[in-house]
């Protein structure tokens, strides 16, 4: 075992004998991208693509400044700062092979909770051409049923009355764009990289709704000048574990917060940018006139598939996604959902063979070295399921298609939210901003079988649809009575 070397800029030459490291001069980087929400996915995806461009001797004007808007981001900021913003990306292959590489495209990190002025200044700087986002589905502050902006959010109300004291992404964006407009600078592109259908369109709609109330003249300028390309992103990136850090030590590197991911990576973007962009096509990014069909495919197959396995697997007692797929009942159930409920609403997608894509999903989910936790997949289900799964139920109800596979997941979500334990009584880790509301609604199920589904902000009018109610009620009663999720899954398949 090699003696671990601290990951820092001054040690890159020595580390280069152990794994690939940045070969470019990181001190000549201009900050061209300000990225909000520097989680594992961003570091395995967008930051990796920019790193590849830098390794080719290009994109020196596209350095990344990371932004954290939550107190919980402080730990990552501090870890990266001690490492000169370097980190290790560990690509884990199904055969057990691990490919570590040091990534150097992030050059700064600021916290919006403690230094708001520096965040606004970075966004407003003339060198910044793109502000990109991975703020999770819940960060967009809209009602998933109506699609309207949530003005009741107290942070939003504060920002509307105190424009120079931003808290949310909308407050920071409007403050920075106002400065650019007033200085006669061109706007930056706002690039959403989150799992929301038509993510660019949704970001534009929400920002304009906010800006029209805060500053109507600024809203007009944003509508005319700012581009919001839609994009589809894909790479499975599980939460970093202590075992990952220990594994990296065996390679001779001490990294406080590496990132692990699968080999697969994909990014499809509409080529609509306000002020230039990196030459991402040189590293495999696909630019298309309409990303909609690709977004819908990924959300309704991959993301929905993850949620199907996650909710059902949590109740059964599986702890990782690969364990779910290695269980024949779960693998067959997932494939049946993909084939019978998700695929029929997708239509043809140019350049994509859906059967091959679904085959690849099961292979990716089964990767034994990724071990994506069920608890991560189930986290913030209240933000995920309306976009990934419940929309599919609504569309299949409208066209007379199958709904039984997705409906069992909703019945299981009610059970999951009520019991907060698996079918063996073992407590589950519930991570959801609406945990209390979900638990309270699910707890009323004994007296009102539809109590959980009556949350219209999540489910729309499903509680008023007779066909859905009949299927859901039967499944819910069977689940509570028999307490055996696999038995129900087998009966549906």
ABEGO torsion letter per residue (X at the ends): XBBBBBBBAAAAAAAAAABBBBABBAAABBBABBBBGBBAAAAABAAAAAAAAAAAGBGAAABBBBBBABAAAAAAAAAAAAAGGBBBBBBBBAAGBBBBBBBAABABBBBAAABAAAAAAAAABAABABBBBBAEAAAAGBBAAAGBBBAABAAAAAAAABAABBABAAAAAAAAAAAAAAAGBBBBBBBBABBBBGAAAAAAAAAAAAAAAABAAAAAAAAAABBBBBBBBBBBBBBBBAAAAAAAAAAGBBBABBBBBBABBBBBBBBBBAAEBBBAAAAGBBBBABAAAAAAAAAAAAAAAAAAAAAAAAAAGBABAAAAAABAAAAAAAAAAAAAAAAAAAEBBBGBBAAAAAAAAAAAAABAAAGBBAAAAABGAAAAAAAAAAAAAAAAAAAGBBAAAAAAAAAAAAAAAAAGBBAAGBBBBBBBAAAAAAAAAAAAAAABAAAAAABAAAAEAAAABAAAAAAAAAAAAAAAAAGBAAAAAAAAX
